[in-house]
Amino acid sequence: MTSKTFTTTSTDRGLENKQPIPTETVEEWYEVNADFITEEFEQLKFKKLHATLLNHMPQNPCSILDIGSGSGRDAAGLAELGHKVIAVEPSNALRARAQLLHQHSRISWVDDKLPELKAVRKLGQHYDVIFVSAVWMHLPYHERQPSFERILGLLKRKGLLYITLRHGPYEVVEGFWDIPDEELVKLIREYGLAEIEQSTEDDLLNRPDVTWTRFVLRNFNDHLSLN
């Protein structure tokens, strides 16, 4: 049964006196601004930010694929709950900082990205939960359906898929897309996933006119032969 909640959350104070350095591409932006991004990400509390997902997480330890793990905040939060996490981050600078900040025995760090996830596929694993937070906005239109299929090929039957969509203005134009909820909903229906919960929330970094839609989905398909 689908449950939809639309809530407004309180905002946390942002980095008021600091600004990221402009770059020409999103890849450069993450490398050049790794310190700024890490500080920004780490000021947010994992359990507050992802309460929508945590309401549906398995109680027992499970396997989680965190795609686009950034500063490692979420991977660490999941590991602290007892889960084993494969943390995927393509930015060398961000991944290096994450590994220093979050040295946890239940986290394995991987250099990889959508839509191919070549290194992840070589591990030969399937996951109880796949975590895709603040990542979908970096995928151009032609990569979104292949990425969705790739993710489903790695997700166990009855596993959870968590995707967040950012809406509103961006610090960088190149490499960021404001993707409508309806586009993702179409993919969800096309591939037969069950929508467990959808929530719309204000931005906890207090960025003007930015909101987030969070989807918690259940997979009832057998593994797709896409790996």
N, C-alpha and C positions, 0 to 999 in steps of 0.2 A: 504494500500500500504506500502510495506516495504522500509524503507530508511536506508541505511548503510553509516556511516561516519567513517573514520579512521583518527584520529587526534593525534598529539603529543602535550601534554600540558607542560607548564613550571613547574619546580620542586620547591618545598618549601624546606627550609633548615631543615635537620633532627636533631636528638639529637646526635650531633657529638661525645660528650665525655661520653656518657652513653651507656651501653649495658644491655640487659635483662639477668636475671639469668637463666642458663640452668636447665632444669627439665627433668624428664623421660616421662611425659605425657603432652598432650596439656591442660588438665584440671588443672594440677598443674601449668603449665606455666602461665595461665591467673590469677590464684589466687596469686602466688608469685610475679608476675610482674605487678600487677594491677596499681601501681603508675606510672611505666614507660610507660605502654600501654596508660593510661589515658592522660598523658602528650603528648605522641606521637600523639594520635588521636585528641586531642583538638587543636593542632596547625594548623590543616587543616580547611579550611573554607568550611562549608556545601554547600553553593551555588556554589562554584567553583568545588568542588569534584563531585557533583551530577547534574551538569548542563544538562546532557543527559536526566535524568528523569524529571527535572523541566520544560523542554520545553513541556512536555506532561501532566503535572499534571492538575487536575480540578482546575478551578479558584475559585469555591465556596468551603467552608469548607467541608471536607469529613472524612471518617473513615479510619485510616491507621493502619496496623499491621506491626511493625518493629521487625523482627526476628533477634536476635543477636545484640542487641542495643549497646553493648559495653559501652563506656563512656557516652552515652546518647547524644552525639553531634548531630546526625542525627534526633533523636526523638525531640530534642529541636528545631532544625531548622524547622522541619515540623510543630511543634506546634506554632512556631512564625508566620507561614504563615496562621494560623487559623484552622489547622486541629486537630482532636482528635486522639491521638496516644496511642495504646497499645504497650508498649516497653518491649520486651521479652529478658531476658538475664539470662543464666544459671550460670554464675560466680557470687558467692555471693560478692566477693571483688569488682569486676567491677560495679555490680549493686548498691552497697552501695555508691561508689564514684559518680556514675551517679546521684543518687537521691539527693546527697548533692550539686552537681554542677548545676543541672538543675531542680530546683523546679518550675514546671509549672503546672497550674491547668488543662491543656489539655493533660497531660501525665499520664497514669496509668502504673505502673511497675509490671511485672509478672516474676516469676521464672519458666522458662520452656525452652524446647529445641526440635528441630527436632530429629527424625521423628514423635514422638507421639503428642507433643503439648497438653498434657492432660489438663493442667490448662487453656489454651486458649480455647479449645473446650468447657470447662465447662461454659465459658462466653456466649455461644450460639449466637455469632455474626458472621456476614459476613462483608467483608471489601471492600471498593472502591479501595484501593491500598494496596498491600503487598510488603514490602521492605525487600530484602534479600541481604544485602551488606557485603562482606568479611565473608561469612558464608559457602557457598557451599564447599569451600576448606577443611572444617572440616568433611565432610560426607564421610564415606567409601562407596565403590561402591554399596554394598547391601542396603544402606540406601537412595540412591539418588532418585530412582524412587518412593519408598513409601513417601519420603519427598515431592516430586513434586506433587503427588496425594493429600497428606494432605493439601498442600498449596492451590491447586485448589478447594478443598472442602470448603475452607474458603473465597474464592474470589468471589465477586459478578459477575454476568453476565455483560460484558463490563467493568469490573474492570481492573486495571493495575497491572502487576507483574513486579518488577524490581529486576534483579539478576546480581551480579557482580562476575566475575571469576578472580582470581589472577594467574598469570603465572610467573615462575622463581623460584629462590632459596628461602628457608625458614630458619628462625632462629632455628626452631625445626623440626626434621624429623618426629617423631612419632605424628600422629594425623593431619598431613597436607598433602593434595594431590594436585598436579598440574593437574587439570581436563581439558581435551581438549574441546575447544569450540564446536567441532563436536558432542560430547556426549550430551551436553545440547541441541543443535539444534535438535538432534534426538528426544528428549523428547518433545520439543516444537511442532514438526511436528506430533508426535504420538498422542498428546492430543489436537491438533487442535487450538493452540494459534496463533494469528497474531503477527508477529515480526514488531513492529513499528519502532524501531531504534536499531542499534548495533554500538558501538564505541569501538575502541581500543586506549588506552592512556598509557603514561608513568606513573610511580609511583610518586606521589606528595611528598613522603617522601624521594625521591632521593636514593632509594635502588637499587644497581646495578643489571641490567638485569631483573628487575621486571616490568611487564606490567599488565594492567587490561583490560578485556573485559566487557562491560556493555550492558545488554540486557533490552530493554523496550518492554513488551509484553502485548497484549490485549486478554482478555478471552471472548470468545463468546459461552461458554458452560453454561448449567444450572449447579447448584451445584451438585458435585459428592456425591454419598451416601457413604462417607467414614468416617464420623465423629461419 
